[in-house]
C-alpha cells in the first residue's frame, strides 16, 4: 500500500465501486458481473458520453462532487482505477 492509498477512504471507494458497477451494467446492458479489473473502453465499450453519464450518476448516488479537473482518462482505464481516483478526488455535497 502506497502512502496516498493509506489515506484513501475505503468505505467511500466501496460505495463508488457499487454505484459504478450498477450504472455501468445498465449503460452497457450487461448481465454478467462487472469487476474492478475490467477495462471500461475495451472491455465494456464505454464511450465518452457514457463516461460522463457514469460520473454524473455516481455523484448523485453517492452524494459527492468529483474533481474532474484532475482526471487523466489515459490513467483511469479500469473500473477499479476510476473508483480509486473518485474516492481520492471528491468531496461531499
ROGU-658010 format. One record per residue: x, y, z of N, C-alpha, C, O, CB in turn; residue in three letters; residue number from 1. Coordinates in nm, 2 decimals. Glycine has a CB too. Layout:
BEGIN
[site [X,Y,Z],[X,Y,Z],[X,Y,Z],[X,Y,Z],[X,Y,Z],ALA,NUM] ...
***
This chain:
BEGIN
[site [0.08,-0.12,0.00],[0.00,0.00,0.00],[0.09,0.12,0.00],[0.18,0.14,0.09],[-0.10,0.00,0.12],UNK,1] [site [0.07,0.21,-0.09],[0.15,0.33,-0.10],[0.09,0.44,-0.01],[-0.02,0.42,0.05],[0.15,0.39,-0.24],UNK,2] [site [0.17,0.54,0.02],[0.12,0.65,0.11],[-0.01,0.71,0.07],[-0.10,0.72,0.16],[0.23,0.75,0.12],UNK,3] [site [-0.03,0.75,-0.06],[-0.16,0.80,-0.09],[-0.28,0.71,-0.07],[-0.39,0.75,-0.03],[-0.17,0.85,-0.24],UNK,4] [site [-0.26,0.58,-0.09],[-0.36,0.48,-0.07],[-0.39,0.47,0.08],[-0.51,0.43,0.12],[-0.32,0.34,-0.12],UNK,5] [site [-0.30,0.49,0.17],[-0.32,0.48,0.31],[-0.42,0.58,0.36],[-0.49,0.56,0.46],[-0.19,0.50,0.39],UNK,6] [site [-0.44,0.70,0.29],[-0.53,0.80,0.33],[-0.66,0.79,0.25],[-0.75,0.86,0.28],[-0.47,0.94,0.30],UNK,7] [site [-0.68,0.69,0.17],[-0.80,0.67,0.09],[-0.91,0.62,0.18],[-0.89,0.53,0.26],[-0.77,0.57,-0.02],UNK,8] [site [-1.03,0.68,0.16],[-1.15,0.64,0.23],[-1.20,0.51,0.17],[-1.27,0.52,0.07],[-1.26,0.76,0.23],UNK,9] [site [-1.17,0.40,0.23],[-1.21,0.27,0.17],[-1.36,0.25,0.17],[-1.41,0.18,0.08],[-1.14,0.16,0.25],UNK,10] [site [-1.43,0.31,0.27],[-1.58,0.29,0.26],[-1.63,0.37,0.14],[-1.72,0.32,0.07],[-1.64,0.35,0.40],UNK,11] [site [-1.58,0.49,0.12],[-1.63,0.57,0.01],[-1.59,0.50,-0.12],[-1.68,0.49,-0.21],[-1.56,0.71,0.01],UNK,12] [site [-1.47,0.44,-0.13],[-1.43,0.37,-0.25],[-1.53,0.25,-0.28],[-1.57,0.23,-0.39],[-1.29,0.32,-0.24],UNK,13] [site [-1.56,0.18,-0.17],[-1.65,0.07,-0.19],[-1.79,0.11,-0.24],[-1.85,0.05,-0.33],[-1.67,0.00,-0.05],UNK,14] [site [-1.84,0.22,-0.19],[-1.97,0.28,-0.23],[-1.96,0.32,-0.38],[-2.06,0.31,-0.45],[-2.02,0.39,-0.14],UNK,15] [site [-1.85,0.38,-0.41],[-1.83,0.42,-0.55],[-1.82,0.30,-0.65],[-1.89,0.31,-0.75],[-1.69,0.50,-0.57],UNK,16] [site [-1.75,0.20,-0.61],[-1.75,0.08,-0.69],[-1.89,0.02,-0.71],[-1.93,-0.02,-0.82],[-1.66,-0.03,-0.63],UNK,17] [site [-1.97,0.01,-0.60],[-2.10,-0.04,-0.61],[-2.19,0.04,-0.70],[-2.26,-0.01,-0.79],[-2.17,-0.05,-0.47],UNK,18] [site [-2.18,0.17,-0.69],[-2.26,0.26,-0.78],[-2.21,0.25,-0.92],[-2.29,0.24,-1.01],[-2.24,0.41,-0.73],UNK,19] [site [-2.08,0.25,-0.94],[-2.02,0.24,-1.08],[-2.07,0.11,-1.15],[-2.11,0.11,-1.26],[-1.87,0.25,-1.08],UNK,20] [site [-2.06,0.00,-1.08],[-2.09,-0.13,-1.14],[-2.24,-0.14,-1.18],[-2.27,-0.19,-1.28],[-2.05,-0.25,-1.05],UNK,21] [site [-2.32,-0.08,-1.09],[-2.47,-0.08,-1.12],[-2.50,0.00,-1.24],[-2.58,-0.03,-1.33],[-2.55,-0.04,-1.00],UNK,22] [site [-2.44,0.12,-1.24],[-2.47,0.22,-1.36],[-2.41,0.16,-1.48],[-2.47,0.16,-1.59],[-2.40,0.36,-1.33],UNK,23] [site [-2.29,0.11,-1.48],[-2.23,0.05,-1.60],[-2.31,-0.07,-1.65],[-2.32,-0.08,-1.78],[-2.08,0.00,-1.57],UNK,24] [site [-2.35,-0.15,-1.57],[-2.43,-0.27,-1.61],[-2.56,-0.22,-1.69],[-2.59,-0.28,-1.79],[-2.48,-0.36,-1.49],UNK,25] [site [-2.62,-0.11,-1.64],[-2.73,-0.06,-1.71],[-2.69,0.01,-1.84],[-2.76,-0.01,-1.95],[-2.81,0.04,-1.62],UNK,26] [site [-2.59,0.09,-1.84],[-2.55,0.16,-1.96],[-2.50,0.07,-2.07],[-2.54,0.10,-2.19],[-2.43,0.26,-1.92],UNK,27] [site [-2.43,-0.03,-2.04],[-2.38,-0.12,-2.15],[-2.47,-0.25,-2.16],[-2.44,-0.34,-2.24],[-2.24,-0.17,-2.12],UNK,28] [site [-2.58,-0.25,-2.09],[-2.68,-0.36,-2.10],[-2.61,-0.50,-2.08],[-2.61,-0.58,-2.17],[-2.75,-0.36,-2.23],UNK,29] [site [-2.54,-0.51,-1.97],[-2.46,-0.63,-1.94],[-2.52,-0.70,-1.82],[-2.54,-0.64,-1.72],[-2.32,-0.60,-1.92],UNK,30] [site [-2.55,-0.83,-1.84],[-2.60,-0.91,-1.73],[-2.49,-0.97,-1.64],[-2.51,-0.99,-1.52],[-2.69,-1.02,-1.78],UNK,31] [site [-2.37,-1.00,-1.70],[-2.26,-1.06,-1.62],[-2.20,-0.95,-1.53],[-2.21,-0.83,-1.55],[-2.15,-1.11,-1.72],UNK,32] [site [-2.15,-1.00,-1.42],[-2.09,-0.91,-1.32],[-1.98,-0.82,-1.38],[-1.90,-0.87,-1.46],[-2.04,-0.98,-1.19],UNK,33] [site [-1.97,-0.70,-1.34],[-1.86,-0.61,-1.38],[-1.76,-0.60,-1.26],[-1.80,-0.57,-1.15],[-1.91,-0.47,-1.42],UNK,34] [site [-1.64,-0.64,-1.29],[-1.54,-0.64,-1.19],[-1.45,-0.52,-1.20],[-1.45,-0.45,-1.30],[-1.45,-0.77,-1.20],UNK,35] [site [-1.37,-0.50,-1.09],[-1.28,-0.38,-1.09],[-1.17,-0.38,-1.19],[-1.12,-0.27,-1.23],[-1.22,-0.37,-0.95],UNK,36] [site [-1.14,-0.50,-1.24],[-1.02,-0.50,-1.33],[-1.06,-0.49,-1.48],[-0.98,-0.49,-1.57],[-0.95,-0.63,-1.31],UNK,37] [site [-1.19,-0.48,-1.51],[-1.24,-0.47,-1.65],[-1.21,-0.33,-1.70],[-1.23,-0.23,-1.64],[-1.39,-0.50,-1.66],UNK,38] [site [-1.16,-0.33,-1.83],[-1.13,-0.21,-1.90],[-1.26,-0.15,-1.95],[-1.33,-0.22,-2.02],[-1.03,-0.23,-2.02],UNK,39] [site [-1.29,-0.02,-1.91],[-1.42,0.03,-1.94],[-1.43,0.06,-2.09],[-1.54,0.03,-2.15],[-1.44,0.16,-1.87],UNK,40] [site [-1.33,0.10,-2.16],[-1.34,0.12,-2.31],[-1.34,-0.01,-2.39],[-1.43,-0.04,-2.46],[-1.23,0.22,-2.36],UNK,41] [site [-1.23,-0.08,-2.37],[-1.21,-0.20,-2.45],[-1.30,-0.32,-2.40],[-1.35,-0.39,-2.48],[-1.06,-0.25,-2.44],UNK,42] [site [-1.32,-0.33,-2.27],[-1.39,-0.44,-2.22],[-1.55,-0.42,-2.22],[-1.62,-0.52,-2.23],[-1.35,-0.48,-2.08],UNK,43] [site [-1.59,-0.30,-2.20],[-1.73,-0.27,-2.19],[-1.78,-0.18,-2.30],[-1.90,-0.17,-2.32],[-1.76,-0.20,-2.06],UNK,44] [site [-1.69,-0.12,-2.38],[-1.74,-0.03,-2.49],[-1.79,0.10,-2.44],[-1.88,0.16,-2.50],[-1.84,-0.10,-2.57],UNK,45] [site [-1.74,0.15,-2.32],[-1.79,0.28,-2.27],[-1.74,0.39,-2.36],[-1.62,0.40,-2.37],[-1.75,0.29,-2.12],UNK,46] [site [-1.83,0.47,-2.41],[-1.79,0.59,-2.49],[-1.77,0.71,-2.40],[-1.80,0.70,-2.28],[-1.90,0.62,-2.59],UNK,47] [site [-1.72,0.82,-2.45],[-1.70,0.94,-2.37],[-1.84,0.99,-2.31],[-1.84,1.04,-2.20],[-1.63,1.05,-2.45],UNK,48] [site [-1.94,0.98,-2.39],[-2.07,1.03,-2.34],[-2.12,0.94,-2.23],[-2.18,0.98,-2.13],[-2.18,1.04,-2.45],UNK,49] [site [-2.10,0.81,-2.24],[-2.14,0.71,-2.13],[-2.05,0.74,-2.01],[-2.10,0.73,-1.90],[-2.12,0.57,-2.18],UNK,50] [site [-1.92,0.77,-2.03],[-1.84,0.80,-1.92],[-1.89,0.93,-1.84],[-1.88,0.93,-1.72],[-1.70,0.83,-1.97],UNK,51] [site [-1.93,1.03,-1.91],[-1.99,1.15,-1.85],[-2.11,1.11,-1.77],[-2.13,1.16,-1.66],[-2.02,1.26,-1.95],UNK,52] [site [-2.20,1.03,-1.83],[-2.32,0.99,-1.76],[-2.29,0.91,-1.64],[-2.35,0.92,-1.53],[-2.41,0.91,-1.86],UNK,53] [site [-2.19,0.82,-1.65],[-2.14,0.74,-1.53],[-2.10,0.83,-1.42],[-2.14,0.81,-1.31],[-2.03,0.65,-1.57],UNK,54] [site [-2.02,0.93,-1.45],[-1.97,1.02,-1.34],[-2.08,1.10,-1.28],[-2.09,1.11,-1.16],[-1.87,1.12,-1.40],UNK,55] [site [-2.17,1.15,-1.36],[-2.29,1.23,-1.31],[-2.38,1.14,-1.22],[-2.42,1.18,-1.11],[-2.37,1.29,-1.42],UNK,56] [site [-2.40,1.02,-1.26],[-2.49,0.93,-1.18],[-2.42,0.88,-1.05],[-2.48,0.87,-0.95],[-2.53,0.81,-1.26],UNK,57] [site [-2.29,0.86,-1.06],[-2.21,0.82,-0.94],[-2.21,0.94,-0.84],[-2.23,0.92,-0.72],[-2.06,0.78,-0.97],UNK,58] [site [-2.19,1.06,-0.89],[-2.20,1.18,-0.80],[-2.34,1.18,-0.73],[-2.34,1.20,-0.61],[-2.18,1.31,-0.88],UNK,59] [site [-2.44,1.16,-0.80],[-2.58,1.17,-0.75],[-2.60,1.06,-0.65],[-2.65,1.08,-0.54],[-2.68,1.17,-0.86],UNK,60] [site [-2.57,0.94,-0.68],[-2.60,0.82,-0.60],[-2.52,0.82,-0.47],[-2.57,0.79,-0.36],[-2.57,0.69,-0.67],UNK,61] [site [-2.39,0.87,-0.48],[-2.30,0.86,-0.36],[-2.31,0.99,-0.28],[-2.26,1.00,-0.17],[-2.16,0.83,-0.40],UNK,62] [site [-2.36,1.10,-0.34],[-2.36,1.23,-0.28],[-2.23,1.30,-0.27],[-2.20,1.36,-0.16],[-2.42,1.21,-0.14],UNK,63] [site [-2.16,1.30,-0.38],[-2.03,1.36,-0.38],[-2.01,1.45,-0.51],[-2.09,1.44,-0.60],[-1.91,1.25,-0.38],UNK,64] [site [-1.91,1.53,-0.51],[-1.87,1.61,-0.63],[-1.73,1.57,-0.66],[-1.64,1.58,-0.58],[-1.88,1.77,-0.60],UNK,65] [site [-1.71,1.52,-0.78],[-1.58,1.47,-0.83],[-1.50,1.58,-0.89],[-1.56,1.66,-0.97],[-1.60,1.35,-0.93],UNK,66] [site [-1.38,1.59,-0.85],[-1.29,1.69,-0.91],[-1.24,1.64,-1.05],[-1.13,1.58,-1.06],[-1.16,1.71,-0.81],UNK,67] [site [-1.32,1.67,-1.15],[-1.28,1.62,-1.28],[-1.17,1.69,-1.35],[-1.11,1.64,-1.44],[-1.41,1.63,-1.37],UNK,68] [site [-1.13,1.81,-1.29],[-1.02,1.88,-1.35],[-0.89,1.81,-1.33],[-0.79,1.83,-1.41],[-1.01,2.02,-1.27],UNK,69] [site [-0.88,1.72,-1.24],[-0.76,1.64,-1.21],[-0.75,1.51,-1.28],[-0.66,1.43,-1.26],[-0.73,1.62,-1.06],UNK,70] [site [-0.86,1.47,-1.35],[-0.87,1.34,-1.42],[-0.78,1.33,-1.54],[-0.76,1.43,-1.61],[-1.01,1.32,-1.47],UNK,71] [site [-0.72,1.22,-1.55],[-0.63,1.18,-1.67],[-0.69,1.05,-1.72],[-0.66,0.94,-1.68],[-0.48,1.17,-1.63],UNK,72] [site [-0.78,1.06,-1.82],[-0.85,0.94,-1.87],[-0.76,0.83,-1.91],[-0.79,0.71,-1.90],[-0.94,0.98,-1.99],UNK,73] [site [-0.64,0.86,-1.97],[-0.55,0.76,-2.01],[-0.49,0.68,-1.89],[-0.44,0.57,-1.91],[-0.43,0.82,-2.08],UNK,74] [site [-0.50,0.73,-1.77],[-0.46,0.66,-1.65],[-0.57,0.60,-1.57],[-0.55,0.53,-1.47],[-0.38,0.76,-1.56],UNK,75] [site [-0.69,0.61,-1.62],[-0.81,0.56,-1.55],[-0.89,0.47,-1.64],[-1.00,0.50,-1.67],[-0.90,0.68,-1.50],UNK,76] [site [-0.83,0.36,-1.68],[-0.89,0.27,-1.78],[-0.99,0.17,-1.72],[-1.09,0.13,-1.78],[-0.79,0.20,-1.86],UNK,77] [site [-0.96,0.12,-1.60],[-1.04,0.02,-1.54],[-1.14,0.08,-1.44],[-1.12,0.19,-1.39],[-0.95,-0.09,-1.47],UNK,78] [site [-1.24,0.00,-1.40],[-1.34,0.04,-1.30],[-1.27,0.07,-1.17],[-1.30,0.17,-1.11],[-1.44,-0.08,-1.28],UNK,79] [site [-1.17,-0.02,-1.13],[-1.10,0.00,-1.00],[-1.02,0.13,-1.00],[-1.01,0.20,-0.90],[-1.01,-0.12,-0.98],UNK,80] [site [-0.95,0.15,-1.11],[-0.86,0.28,-1.12],[-0.95,0.40,-1.11],[-0.92,0.49,-1.03],[-0.78,0.28,-1.25],UNK,81] [site [-1.06,0.40,-1.18],[-1.15,0.52,-1.17],[-1.21,0.53,-1.03],[-1.23,0.64,-0.98],[-1.26,0.51,-1.28],UNK,82] [site [-1.25,0.42,-0.97],[-1.31,0.42,-0.83],[-1.21,0.48,-0.73],[-1.24,0.56,-0.65],[-1.35,0.28,-0.79],UNK,83] [site [-1.08,0.44,-0.75],[-0.98,0.49,-0.66],[-0.96,0.64,-0.68],[-0.95,0.71,-0.58],[-0.85,0.41,-0.68],UNK,84] [site [-0.96,0.68,-0.80],[-0.94,0.82,-0.83],[-1.06,0.90,-0.77],[-1.04,1.00,-0.70],[-0.94,0.85,-0.98],UNK,85] [site [-1.18,0.85,-0.79],[-1.30,0.92,-0.74],[-1.30,0.93,-0.59],[-1.32,1.04,-0.53],[-1.43,0.85,-0.79],UNK,86] [site [-1.26,0.82,-0.52],[-1.26,0.82,-0.38],[-1.15,0.92,-0.32],[-1.17,0.98,-0.22],[-1.23,0.68,-0.32],UNK,87] [site [-1.05,0.94,-0.40],[-0.94,1.03,-0.35],[-0.96,1.18,-0.40],[-0.88,1.26,-0.36],[-0.81,0.98,-0.40],UNK,88] [site [-1.05,1.20,-0.50],[-1.06,1.33,-0.56],[-1.21,1.38,-0.56],[-1.26,1.42,-0.67],[-1.00,1.33,-0.70],UNK,89] [site [-1.27,1.37,-0.45],[-1.41,1.41,-0.45],[-1.44,1.46,-0.31],[-1.36,1.44,-0.21],[-1.51,1.29,-0.48],UNK,90] [site [-1.55,1.53,-0.30],[-1.59,1.59,-0.17],[-1.74,1.57,-0.15],[-1.81,1.57,-0.25],[-1.55,1.74,-0.15],UNK,91] [site [-1.79,1.56,-0.03],[-1.94,1.55,-0.01],[-2.01,1.68,-0.06],[-1.95,1.79,-0.06],[-1.97,1.52,0.14],UNK,92] [site [-2.13,1.66,-0.10],[-2.21,1.78,-0.14],[-2.24,1.87,-0.02],[-2.30,1.97,-0.03],[-2.34,1.74,-0.20],UNK,93] 
***
